[in-house]
């Protein structure tokens, strides 16, 4: 018997999912996170679940981890203090940055440039120069590199980044600089830009390299702690880490490139959504992953999310492959407050895990979204099957004191207003990934997960006219489950800007061959060869004069790129541009190929979805409670609460009602109907829209 385990570390809880590879049976465990040392909760959750299920540690063959360690370090500026070595004349690269500023044009009068990852006094220059084709114009000034390394060592810096001009075309100078730094400063963490990303745009490449370097000490220590704790528990399974791209990588391979894991946890949830969406017959999805602090939103077309080559984390634009997600400050811990004493607001401030919403009884004073849910009867006075008690009376007092009394309204009306604002915040976020990109949200099903996803799903769907909602089997641990259904992934790319009317196809073919060989090597190090691998090609293109690119697939047969494949990809670019932006210039304006690359997958045996087998059960038999509930459409009602594990297959139940399980709560609003399918998913449809 072999078991796979996925562990997703969140701010409040660490989620663990174990799957029996033979039967597909899943087991779930949530344990309180340990922010001071996340590795403690990681190991504790695994051990508790193995003990509960009765599985021996030697039966675990695979552990995959989604972590927020890198993300939180960036958000909180807790990355290591580091030095930077650049090409002579480019010392102010991070200072100059880009000319764009956030917000409207009028905001420029007060906008302040954020602090640089590496302050100017820690940037050193080295002579040596490559042209834009990678040809050496001047040899590397090795003594300048050595002097910089000695200087940084004397200052106590343990991390050094290197970013030389045009090194994406030729990494020789950077590789030599790394050798020199290690000679002068043994044990120092060194990261060079040509290892982090082989693409042009010096600022983004340098910034990403600096962040990667600053994260290396922290992430290396964290991963070492994980391996040590697993060894102490005699768990010898191979440890993988989720990347922002939705693939996983062995922990030892992740340590030198922590920037690849900045969206580790949320990406895993999207993998699960694709998996279950296809199983339920809904490959076109809009997902909302609502946690304690924020909501991550993603649009999925035909079972595949859109990928980005560059994303934004807090104030930083990061060059790394990542799933296209939009985040809004709306979660179960989002605080309700009054602006100017009269205008109700929800978020973006959050109560977080400590102290959390008032109903948690951990010292919180400001009412949060979860407090509104419990006042309206949508949340039971406990969490995790009764292991954590909640305090509805405290939540009611907080909403009354801070919202209801100042506004002169009832507590119920105040709580409903909090729900309305949170719903609007999430709906606006969905519009960003759908309407603003030419997609009608009504053409998609809504998949809601995360600890609070099911509480808000119907209200969000109604506000956007979405007709169908999908609730996966374990919504509260969806990200942890996604860690089990993905594959090892390697992405390689290189910049080579060429116009279609002057293509050097032979050079593109050589570059692709090198990239393909590198990916084969990456996957081989992970233990995948031959039929266990899939490698696909792509190219980033634009119309000449544009500043940013569109990625299109390139058909590659037998690892060989051909002239015909390149020409067909250019034709595909016109269609992709029209689909993305609503216009194209085929035959009227030349296309530029900017990057060529490939993505490789090391394929694990696919997990089976255990089919639900339930006999002689009914919704009446699944009912566990009846309590007061308040809904805008019907007012105060007696609200039935059902246990999801006892629900019948294929039998509908009309709202209003509550469907509870260990890890999440699903609110079925008035006018909605819920049905459990054979894959264990609940499908909700609006009753007047069924016909």
BATORZA-281404 format. One record per residue (C-alpha): x, y, z. Coordinates in nm, 3 decimals. Layout:
SITE      xx      yy      zz
SITE       X       Y       Z
...
END
This chain:
SITE      xx      yy      zz
SITE   0.000   0.000   0.000
SITE   0.132   0.344  -0.098
SITE   0.008   0.678   0.025
SITE   0.049   1.033  -0.102
SITE   0.029   1.327   0.138
SITE  -0.028   1.694   0.059
SITE   0.036   1.967   0.317
SITE  -0.072   2.328   0.266
SITE   0.036   2.582   0.526
SITE  -0.206   2.870   0.579
SITE  -0.215   3.157   0.821
SITE  -0.470   2.996   1.053
SITE  -0.457   2.625   0.978
SITE  -0.219   2.377   0.821
SITE  -0.417   2.140   0.599
SITE  -0.318   1.778   0.541
SITE  -0.471   1.538   0.289
SITE  -0.368   1.172   0.256
SITE  -0.472   0.954  -0.037
SITE  -0.452   0.579  -0.078
SITE  -0.315   0.544  -0.433
SITE  -0.494   0.212  -0.486
SITE  -0.848   0.308  -0.387
SITE  -0.846   0.688  -0.416
SITE  -0.984   0.715  -0.062
SITE  -0.901   1.053   0.092
SITE  -0.849   1.150   0.455
SITE  -0.837   1.508   0.582
SITE  -0.681   1.675   0.882
SITE  -0.650   2.040   0.987
SITE  -0.414   2.152   1.261
SITE  -0.336   2.498   1.394
SITE  -0.048   2.664   1.211
SITE   0.268   2.758   1.398
SITE   0.382   3.089   1.244
SITE   0.700   3.101   1.451
SITE   0.813   2.775   1.287
SITE   0.576   2.642   1.016
SITE   0.768   2.313   1.001
SITE   0.623   2.214   1.341
SITE   0.262   2.222   1.222
SITE   0.370   2.057   0.895
SITE   0.507   1.750   1.074
SITE   0.243   1.749   1.347
SITE  -0.039   1.741   1.092
SITE   0.116   1.449   0.904
SITE   0.178   1.247   1.221
SITE  -0.173   1.311   1.356
SITE  -0.333   1.201   1.030
SITE  -0.120   0.888   0.997
SITE  -0.207   0.791   1.353
SITE  -0.577   0.856   1.292
SITE  -0.589   0.647   0.973
SITE  -0.353   0.378   1.101
SITE  -0.091   0.416   0.828
SITE   0.273   0.332   0.890
SITE   0.528   0.601   0.805
SITE   0.705   0.360   0.569
SITE   0.390   0.341   0.353
SITE   0.415   0.709   0.260
SITE   0.571   0.736  -0.086
SITE   0.521   1.102  -0.168
SITE   0.481   1.430   0.023
SITE   0.399   1.754  -0.158
SITE   0.399   2.090   0.015
SITE   0.241   2.427  -0.056
SITE   0.402   2.698   0.152
SITE   0.362   3.069   0.215
SITE   0.714   3.108   0.357
SITE   0.848   3.289   0.049
SITE   0.531   3.495   0.001
SITE   0.518   3.613   0.360
SITE   0.887   3.697   0.360
SITE   0.832   3.930   0.062
SITE   0.516   4.084   0.209
SITE   0.686   4.144   0.543
SITE   1.032   4.232   0.398
SITE   1.191   3.950   0.598
SITE   1.426   3.833   0.326
SITE   1.799   3.837   0.396
SITE   2.004   4.154   0.363
SITE   2.203   4.111   0.043
SITE   2.450   4.270  -0.193
SITE   2.416   4.314  -0.569
SITE   2.683   4.320  -0.841
SITE   2.589   4.476  -1.177
SITE   2.753   4.585  -1.500
SITE   2.956   4.906  -1.467
SITE   2.734   5.204  -1.538
SITE   2.415   5.034  -1.419
SITE   2.446   5.077  -1.044
SITE   2.119   5.276  -1.025
SITE   1.911   5.014  -1.209
SITE   1.684   4.939  -0.911
SITE   1.664   5.308  -0.826
SITE   1.535   5.398  -1.172
SITE   1.295   5.104  -1.195
SITE   0.999   5.169  -1.424
SITE   0.813   5.492  -1.501
SITE   0.473   5.343  -1.415
SITE   0.306   5.429  -1.085
SITE   0.001   5.266  -0.925
SITE  -0.345   5.422  -0.935
SITE  -0.471   5.708  -1.146
SITE  -0.249   5.968  -1.309
SITE  -0.348   6.226  -1.050
SITE  -0.203   6.011  -0.774
SITE   0.153   6.093  -0.885
SITE   0.151   6.402  -0.662
SITE   0.164   6.192  -0.345
SITE   0.306   5.858  -0.457
SITE   0.634   5.758  -0.295
SITE   0.861   5.504  -0.458
SITE   0.877   5.193  -0.237
SITE   1.204   5.091  -0.073
SITE   1.443   4.899  -0.297
SITE   1.516   4.531  -0.232
SITE   1.886   4.624  -0.231
SITE   1.969   4.979  -0.118
SITE   2.211   5.170  -0.338
SITE   2.493   5.149  -0.084
SITE   2.493   4.768  -0.124
SITE   2.522   4.772  -0.504
SITE   2.867   4.725  -0.662
SITE   2.979   4.750  -1.024
SITE   3.211   4.530  -1.229
SITE   3.359   4.601  -1.570
SITE   3.288   4.372  -1.863
SITE   3.027   4.397  -2.136
SITE   2.820   4.180  -2.371
SITE   2.621   4.311  -2.666
SITE   2.254   4.229  -2.719
SITE   2.349   3.913  -2.910
SITE   2.564   3.789  -2.623
SITE   2.898   3.862  -2.792
SITE   3.171   3.982  -2.559
SITE   3.269   4.346  -2.606
SITE   3.488   4.367  -2.294
SITE   3.612   4.090  -2.067
SITE   3.487   4.058  -1.710
SITE   3.680   4.259  -1.450
SITE   3.746   3.969  -1.216
SITE   3.926   4.176  -0.957
SITE   3.624   4.405  -0.924
SITE   3.405   4.100  -0.855
SITE   3.651   3.967  -0.600
SITE   3.671   4.306  -0.429
SITE   3.293   4.329  -0.409
SITE   3.271   3.979  -0.260
SITE   3.534   4.063   0.002
SITE   3.355   4.388   0.081
SITE   3.020   4.212   0.129
SITE   3.185   3.944   0.342
SITE   3.337   4.208   0.569
SITE   2.991   4.363   0.607
SITE   2.848   4.028   0.722
SITE   2.626   3.975   0.417
SITE   2.547   3.609   0.349
SITE   2.365   3.654   0.016
SITE   2.488   3.810  -0.310
SITE   2.298   3.860  -0.636
SITE   2.459   3.907  -0.977
SITE   2.284   4.064  -1.276
SITE   2.489   4.165  -1.579
SITE   2.363   4.333  -1.893
SITE   2.251   4.092  -2.170
SITE   2.346   3.783  -1.968
SITE   2.019   3.624  -2.082
SITE   2.193   3.575  -2.418
SITE   2.525   3.459  -2.274
SITE   2.563   3.360  -1.905
SITE   2.942   3.318  -1.915
SITE   3.027   3.639  -1.724
SITE   2.770   3.566  -1.453
SITE   2.883   3.207  -1.410
SITE   3.243   3.318  -1.373
SITE   3.139   3.586  -1.124
SITE   2.968   3.321  -0.913
SITE   3.288   3.114  -0.906
SITE   3.488   3.417  -0.795
SITE   3.238   3.511  -0.523
SITE   3.239   3.160  -0.378
SITE   3.620   3.160  -0.376
SITE   3.625   3.484  -0.178
SITE   3.318   3.419   0.037
SITE   3.268   3.042   0.085
SITE   2.925   2.946   0.216
SITE   2.761   3.259   0.078
SITE   2.426   3.220  -0.101
SITE   2.475   3.333  -0.462
SITE   2.212   3.373  -0.731
SITE   2.279   3.489  -1.089
SITE   2.009   3.630  -1.315
SITE   2.070   3.386  -1.602
SITE   1.977   3.100  -1.367
SITE   1.665   3.273  -1.242
SITE   1.522   3.385  -1.576
SITE   1.673   3.387  -1.926
SITE   1.464   3.676  -2.051
SITE   1.532   4.040  -2.128
SITE   1.402   4.348  -1.939
SITE   1.691   4.426  -1.710
SITE   1.492   4.577  -1.425
SITE   1.248   4.287  -1.381
SITE   1.527   4.031  -1.425
SITE   1.745   4.205  -1.168
SITE   1.462   4.258  -0.920
SITE   1.356   3.892  -0.944
SITE   1.715   3.780  -0.898
SITE   1.755   3.997  -0.588
SITE   1.435   3.863  -0.432
SITE   1.538   3.508  -0.517
SITE   1.876   3.564  -0.351
SITE   1.727   3.723  -0.042
SITE   1.487   3.431   0.002
SITE   1.751   3.160  -0.035
SITE   1.876   3.155   0.329
SITE   1.523   3.154   0.472
SITE   1.381   2.890   0.237
SITE   1.690   2.669   0.262
SITE   1.667   2.671   0.641
SITE   1.295   2.599   0.628
SITE   1.332   2.305   0.390
SITE   1.619   2.165   0.597
SITE   1.395   2.183   0.904
SITE   1.120   1.997   0.720
SITE   1.353   1.717   0.614
SITE   1.498   1.691   0.966
SITE   1.154   1.668   1.128
SITE   1.038   1.408   0.876
SITE   1.352   1.206   0.943
SITE   1.285   1.223   1.317
SITE   0.942   1.067   1.250
SITE   1.105   0.802   1.027
SITE   0.923   0.935   0.723
SITE   1.158   0.888   0.429
SITE   0.918   0.983   0.148
SITE   1.044   1.214  -0.125
SITE   0.952   1.576  -0.046
SITE   0.824   1.806  -0.321
SITE   0.728   2.175  -0.315
SITE   0.455   2.338  -0.526
SITE   0.565   2.609  -0.770
SITE   0.363   2.916  -0.869
SITE   0.319   2.758  -1.213
SITE   0.108   2.472  -1.074
SITE   0.382   2.207  -1.098
SITE   0.599   2.063  -0.825
SITE   0.972   2.025  -0.781
SITE   1.190   1.826  -0.544
SITE   1.272   2.026  -0.231
SITE   1.645   2.008  -0.299
SITE   1.588   2.165  -0.642
SITE   1.367   2.438  -0.493
SITE   1.627   2.572  -0.250
SITE   1.826   2.762  -0.519
SITE   1.511   2.906  -0.680
SITE   1.264   3.001  -0.404
SITE   1.119   3.279  -0.622
SITE   0.940   3.000  -0.812
SITE   0.725   2.928  -0.503
SITE   0.587   3.272  -0.421
SITE   0.229   3.159  -0.505
SITE   0.280   2.802  -0.396
SITE  -0.039   2.746  -0.194
SITE  -0.297   2.923  -0.414
SITE  -0.159   2.755  -0.727
SITE  -0.231   2.412  -0.577
SITE  -0.596   2.506  -0.531
SITE  -0.626   2.586  -0.903
SITE  -0.482   2.244  -0.989
SITE  -0.758   2.081  -0.784
SITE  -1.023   2.301  -0.943
SITE  -0.917   2.191  -1.292
SITE  -0.916   1.828  -1.179
SITE  -1.260   1.830  -1.020
SITE  -1.414   2.068  -1.274
SITE  -1.344   1.821  -1.553
SITE  -1.473   1.531  -1.341
SITE  -1.802   1.715  -1.278
SITE  -1.841   1.816  -1.642
SITE  -1.756   2.185  -1.592
SITE  -1.418   2.256  -1.757
SITE  -1.494   2.629  -1.774
SITE  -1.472   2.768  -1.424
SITE  -1.425   3.082  -1.222
SITE  -1.269   2.986  -0.891
SITE  -1.283   3.172  -0.562
SITE  -1.050   3.056  -0.287
SITE  -1.167   3.244   0.021
SITE  -0.942   3.215   0.323
SITE  -0.903   3.413   0.640
SITE  -0.744   3.723   0.487
SITE  -0.807   3.731   0.114
SITE  -0.978   3.574  -0.186
SITE  -0.777   3.434  -0.476
SITE  -0.968   3.438  -0.805
SITE  -0.884   3.251  -1.126
SITE  -1.053   3.194  -1.462
SITE  -1.018   2.848  -1.617
SITE  -1.097   2.780  -1.983
SITE  -1.138   2.420  -2.100
SITE  -0.972   2.287  -1.788
SITE  -0.662   2.508  -1.820
SITE  -0.584   2.830  -1.631
SITE  -0.415   3.120  -1.804
SITE  -0.043   3.141  -1.730
SITE   0.163   3.455  -1.671
SITE   0.533   3.507  -1.732
SITE   0.532   3.795  -1.486
SITE   0.322   3.862  -1.179
SITE   0.299   4.106  -0.894
SITE   0.357   4.027  -0.527
SITE   0.280   4.328  -0.311
SITE   0.490   4.613  -0.461
SITE   0.717   4.396  -0.673
SITE   0.683   4.276  -1.034
SITE   0.833   3.928  -1.040
SITE   0.954   3.749  -1.351
SITE   0.856   3.385  -1.302
SITE   0.599   3.147  -1.455
SITE   0.281   3.160  -1.250
SITE  -0.089   3.089  -1.275
SITE  -0.288   3.403  -1.349
SITE  -0.471   3.485  -1.026
SITE  -0.624   3.804  -0.891
SITE  -0.637   3.863  -0.516
SITE  -0.882   4.085  -0.326
SITE  -0.880   4.170   0.042
SITE  -1.195   3.979   0.136
SITE  -1.175   3.681   0.371
SITE  -1.334   3.538   0.681
SITE  -1.115   3.762   0.897
SITE  -1.180   4.084   0.699
SITE  -1.272   4.354   0.949
SITE  -1.593   4.557   0.924
SITE  -1.549   4.925   1.007
SITE  -1.706   5.266   0.957
SITE  -1.539   5.523   0.736
SITE  -1.592   5.879   0.855
SITE  -1.823   5.734   1.119
SITE  -2.112   5.656   0.882
SITE  -1.996   5.456   0.578
SITE  -1.969   5.078   0.624
SITE  -1.652   4.915   0.491
SITE  -1.522   4.555   0.494
SITE  -1.146   4.495   0.467
SITE  -0.882   4.506   0.344
SITE  -0.766   4.496   0.706
SITE  -0.791   4.148   0.851
SITE  -0.802   4.002   1.200
SITE  -0.576   3.724   1.071
SITE  -0.517   3.410   1.275
SITE  -0.430   3.603   1.590
SITE  -0.651   3.732   1.734
SITE  -0.893   3.633   1.457
SITE  -1.266   3.717   1.442
SITE  -1.431   3.809   1.770
SITE  -1.621   3.478   1.783
SITE  -1.290   3.289   1.807
SITE  -1.249   3.416   2.163
SITE  -0.880   3.499   2.119
SITE  -0.899   3.863   2.211
SITE  -1.034   4.009   1.889
SITE  -1.241   4.327   1.933
SITE  -1.329   4.438   1.578
SITE  -1.610   4.243   1.406
SITE  -1.514   4.042   1.099
SITE  -1.698   3.872   0.813
SITE  -1.709   3.541   1.004
SITE  -1.879   3.721   1.294
SITE  -2.152   3.837   1.053
SITE  -2.203   3.482   0.929
SITE  -2.240   3.342   1.280
SITE  -2.485   3.616   1.383
SITE  -2.703   3.529   1.082
SITE  -2.694   3.158   1.166
SITE  -2.484   3.054   0.867
SITE  -2.197   2.920   1.078
SITE  -2.235   2.670   1.362
SITE  -2.093   2.769   1.701
SITE  -1.793   2.542   1.646
SITE  -1.521   2.457   1.393
SITE  -1.356   2.133   1.280
SITE  -1.634   1.904   1.390
SITE  -1.663   2.064   1.735
SITE  -1.295   2.070   1.830
SITE  -1.294   2.453   1.835
SITE  -1.581   2.633   2.008
SITE  -1.703   2.972   1.886
SITE  -1.880   3.250   2.076
SITE  -2.187   3.381   1.885
SITE  -2.281   3.619   2.169
SITE  -1.943   3.794   2.152
SITE  -1.977   3.832   1.775
SITE  -2.322   3.986   1.819
SITE  -2.199   4.233   2.080
SITE  -1.908   4.341   1.859
SITE  -2.130   4.407   1.555
SITE  -2.379   4.590   1.773
SITE  -2.115   4.812   1.933
SITE  -1.904   4.892   1.628
SITE  -2.159   4.889   1.344
SITE  -2.527   4.856   1.434
SITE  -2.560   5.113   1.714
SITE  -2.352   5.387   1.541
SITE  -2.564   5.343   1.226
SITE  -2.894   5.311   1.414
SITE  -2.984   4.975   1.258
SITE  -3.043   4.622   1.387
SITE  -2.759   4.378   1.440
SITE  -2.904   4.154   1.168
SITE  -2.917   4.439   0.917
SITE  -2.560   4.533   1.004
SITE  -2.445   4.173   0.958
SITE  -2.629   4.151   0.625
SITE  -2.461   4.472   0.513
SITE  -2.121   4.322   0.596
SITE  -2.207   4.020   0.379
SITE  -2.323   4.245   0.095
SITE  -1.999   4.444   0.092
SITE  -1.781   4.132   0.108
SITE  -1.985   3.985  -0.178
SITE  -1.935   4.299  -0.383
SITE  -1.559   4.295  -0.320
SITE  -1.531   3.938  -0.449
SITE  -1.763   4.008  -0.744
SITE  -1.550   4.305  -0.847
SITE  -1.245   4.082  -0.836
SITE  -1.419   3.830  -1.062
SITE  -1.493   4.108  -1.309
SITE  -1.120   4.179  -1.330
SITE  -1.042   3.827  -1.456
SITE  -1.357   3.796  -1.671
SITE  -1.543   4.105  -1.793
SITE  -1.229   4.318  -1.827
SITE  -1.074   4.042  -2.038
SITE  -1.371   3.993  -2.265
SITE  -1.523   3.697  -2.077
SITE  -1.884   3.680  -1.959
SITE  -1.893   3.527  -1.608
SITE  -2.238   3.386  -1.686
SITE  -2.071   3.146  -1.928
SITE  -1.879   2.984  -1.643
SITE  -1.954   2.774  -1.337
SITE  -1.832   2.910  -1.005
SITE  -1.616   2.678  -0.796
SITE  -1.590   2.794  -0.436
SITE  -1.336   2.658  -0.190
SITE  -1.117   2.766   0.096
SITE  -1.244   2.780   0.451
SITE  -1.502   3.051   0.372
SITE  -1.570   2.982   0.003
SITE  -1.897   2.796   0.057
SITE  -2.032   3.064   0.291
SITE  -2.033   3.329   0.019
SITE  -2.067   3.128  -0.303
SITE  -2.441   3.170  -0.369
SITE  -2.439   3.542  -0.297
SITE  -2.140   3.598  -0.527
SITE  -2.296   3.389  -0.805
SITE  -2.628   3.573  -0.780
SITE  -2.458   3.911  -0.803
SITE  -2.297   3.810  -1.134
SITE  -2.578   3.603  -1.285
SITE  -2.378   3.280  -1.263
SITE  -2.614   2.982  -1.289
SITE  -2.404   2.695  -1.150
SITE  -2.183   2.647  -0.845
SITE  -1.949   2.353  -0.787
SITE  -1.839   2.261  -0.436
SITE  -1.549   2.008  -0.439
SITE  -1.548   1.719  -0.190
SITE  -1.320   1.888   0.064
SITE  -1.345   2.264   0.002
SITE  -1.152   2.362   0.311
SITE  -0.841   2.167   0.208
SITE  -0.861   2.207  -0.169
SITE  -0.510   2.349  -0.196
SITE  -0.365   2.059   0.001
SITE  -0.550   1.815  -0.224
SITE  -0.418   1.988  -0.536
SITE  -0.067   1.908  -0.420
SITE  -0.146   1.541  -0.484
SITE  -0.282   1.568  -0.837
SITE  -0.007   1.764  -1.011
SITE   0.320   1.666  -1.177
SITE   0.684   1.771  -1.166
SITE   0.729   2.075  -1.390
SITE   1.027   2.246  -1.550
SITE   1.008   2.572  -1.749
SITE   1.289   2.702  -1.968
SITE   1.288   3.012  -2.186
SITE   1.537   3.232  -2.370
SITE   1.498   3.574  -2.531
SITE   1.577   3.610  -2.901
SITE   1.390   3.903  -3.058
SITE   1.330   3.847  -3.430
SITE   1.083   3.996  -3.680
SITE   0.886   3.754  -3.894
SITE   1.016   3.920  -4.212
SITE   1.377   3.853  -4.111
SITE   1.365   3.526  -3.918
SITE   1.679   3.326  -3.851
SITE   1.489   2.999  -3.807
SITE   1.809   2.794  -3.784
SITE   1.910   2.993  -3.474
SITE   1.566   2.944  -3.318
SITE   1.594   2.570  -3.381
SITE   1.934   2.555  -3.211
SITE   1.803   2.751  -2.913
SITE   1.505   2.523  -2.877
SITE   1.728   2.216  -2.894
SITE   1.935   2.355  -2.604
SITE   1.623   2.432  -2.402
SITE   1.479   2.087  -2.471
SITE   1.803   1.921  -2.358
SITE   1.802   2.125  -2.037
SITE   1.446   2.020  -1.956
SITE   1.527   1.655  -2.025
SITE   1.810   1.693  -1.774
SITE   1.583   1.865  -1.520
SITE   1.330   1.582  -1.537
SITE   1.598   1.313  -1.531
SITE   1.729   1.454  -1.202
SITE   1.376   1.413  -1.068
SITE   1.369   1.051  -1.186
SITE   1.155   1.090  -1.501
SITE   1.260   0.968  -1.843
SITE   1.102   0.850  -2.167
SITE   0.729   0.778  -2.153
SITE   0.702   0.939  -1.809
SITE   0.770   1.282  -1.958
SITE   0.586   1.532  -2.176
SITE   0.755   1.840  -2.322
SITE   0.567   2.117  -2.502
SITE   0.705   2.419  -2.685
SITE   0.590   2.781  -2.683
SITE   0.685   3.126  -2.810
SITE   0.615   3.474  -2.678
SITE   0.517   3.711  -2.960
SITE   0.397   4.065  -3.015
SITE   0.332   4.308  -3.295
SITE   0.641   4.514  -3.369
SITE   0.631   4.821  -3.147
SITE   0.432   4.663  -2.865
SITE   0.585   4.641  -2.520
SITE   0.444   4.310  -2.395
SITE   0.389   3.967  -2.544
SITE   0.130   3.694  -2.587
SITE   0.236   3.334  -2.534
SITE   0.128   3.081  -2.797
SITE   0.198   2.707  -2.822
SITE   0.447   2.576  -3.078
SITE   0.396   2.226  -3.213
SITE   0.716   2.027  -3.176
SITE   0.753   1.672  -3.304
SITE   1.030   1.438  -3.189
SITE   1.195   1.722  -2.996
SITE   1.254   1.912  -3.320
SITE   1.141   2.265  -3.398
SITE   1.073   2.327  -3.768
SITE   1.025   2.627  -3.993
SITE   0.662   2.522  -4.050
SITE   0.599   2.506  -3.675
SITE   0.729   2.860  -3.630
SITE   0.513   2.994  -3.916
SITE   0.204   2.817  -3.780
SITE   0.271   2.965  -3.436
SITE   0.277   3.314  -3.588
SITE  -0.066   3.249  -3.739
SITE  -0.187   3.127  -3.399
SITE  -0.058   3.449  -3.243
SITE  -0.300   3.659  -3.451
SITE  -0.594   3.453  -3.322
SITE  -0.466   3.464  -2.965
SITE  -0.420   3.842  -2.981
SITE  -0.772   3.886  -3.113
SITE  -0.910   3.663  -2.839
SITE  -0.719   3.852  -2.567
SITE  -0.756   4.211  -2.687
SITE  -1.036   4.207  -2.945
SITE  -0.830   4.292  -3.254
SITE  -0.550   4.158  -3.475
SITE  -0.327   4.288  -3.758
SITE  -0.261   3.976  -3.965
SITE  -0.111   4.078  -4.297
SITE  -0.101   4.442  -4.192
SITE   0.174   4.462  -3.931
SITE   0.482   4.243  -3.872
SITE   0.507   4.007  -3.577
SITE   0.811   3.978  -3.351
SITE   0.914   3.658  -3.181
SITE   1.052   3.764  -2.842
SITE   1.109   3.440  -2.650
SITE   1.119   3.072  -2.730
SITE   1.081   2.811  -2.461
SITE   0.944   2.481  -2.345
SITE   0.765   2.329  -2.048
SITE   0.838   1.976  -1.935
SITE   0.632   1.752  -1.711
SITE   0.738   1.444  -1.518
SITE   0.420   1.241  -1.492
SITE   0.311   1.059  -1.178
SITE   0.049   0.783  -1.206
SITE  -0.287   0.965  -1.200
SITE  -0.491   0.942  -0.883
SITE  -0.836   0.790  -0.907
SITE  -1.139   0.974  -0.771
SITE  -1.314   0.740  -0.532
SITE  -1.678   0.707  -0.641
SITE  -1.933   0.774  -0.372
SITE  -2.122   0.459  -0.267
SITE  -2.416   0.549  -0.043
SITE  -2.725   0.337   0.005
SITE  -3.052   0.396   0.188
SITE  -2.968   0.752   0.278
SITE  -3.170   1.070   0.245
SITE  -3.146   1.436   0.326
SITE  -3.376   1.373   0.621
SITE  -3.131   1.116   0.755
SITE  -2.845   1.363   0.700
SITE  -3.006   1.639   0.907
SITE  -2.811   1.711   1.225
SITE  -2.954   2.038   1.354
SITE  -3.224   2.302   1.314
SITE  -3.146   2.660   1.411
SITE  -3.242   3.020   1.351
SITE  -3.115   3.171   1.028
SITE  -3.160   3.509   0.860
SITE  -3.171   3.566   0.482
SITE  -3.252   3.879   0.290
SITE  -3.500   3.702   0.060
SITE  -3.708   3.523   0.328
SITE  -3.618   3.690   0.658
SITE  -3.582   3.479   0.971
SITE  -3.637   3.105   0.923
SITE  -3.578   2.770   1.088
SITE  -3.263   2.663   0.910
SITE  -3.191   2.290   0.862
SITE  -2.825   2.185   0.891
SITE  -2.712   1.869   0.707
SITE  -2.404   1.650   0.739
SITE  -2.237   1.625   0.398
SITE  -2.096   1.278   0.460
SITE  -2.452   1.144   0.504
SITE  -2.608   1.324   0.207
SITE  -2.773   1.111  -0.066
SITE  -2.639   1.095  -0.421
SITE  -2.852   1.244  -0.697
SITE  -3.126   1.380  -0.470
SITE  -3.181   1.754  -0.468
SITE  -3.237   1.972  -0.163
SITE  -3.371   2.327  -0.185
SITE  -3.237   2.621   0.011
SITE  -3.226   2.780   0.252
SITE  -3.017   2.518   0.430
SITE  -2.665   2.450   0.550
SITE  -2.441   2.160   0.449
SITE  -2.158   2.106   0.695
SITE  -1.846   1.892   0.699
SITE  -1.525   1.876   0.897
SITE  -1.334   2.132   0.692
SITE  -1.597   2.369   0.551
SITE  -1.957   2.496   0.550
SITE  -2.177   2.540   0.244
SITE  -2.469   2.785   0.258
SITE  -2.750   2.702   0.013
SITE  -2.933   3.031  -0.026
SITE  -3.309   3.059  -0.096
SITE  -3.375   2.990  -0.463
SITE  -3.083   2.748  -0.499
SITE  -3.092   2.369  -0.522
SITE  -2.804   2.137  -0.424
SITE  -2.730   1.784  -0.553
SITE  -2.442   1.554  -0.457
SITE  -2.285   1.374  -0.757
SITE  -2.091   1.047  -0.772
SITE  -1.754   1.221  -0.751
SITE  -1.849   1.366  -0.413
SITE  -1.906   1.717  -0.544
SITE  -2.214   1.924  -0.469
SITE  -2.361   2.099  -0.773
SITE  -2.583   2.399  -0.700
SITE  -2.821   2.551  -0.954
SITE  -3.058   2.842  -0.926
SITE  -3.409   2.697  -0.933
SITE  -3.572   2.950  -1.163
SITE  -3.282   2.904  -1.408
SITE  -3.294   2.523  -1.428
SITE  -3.544   2.522  -1.713
END
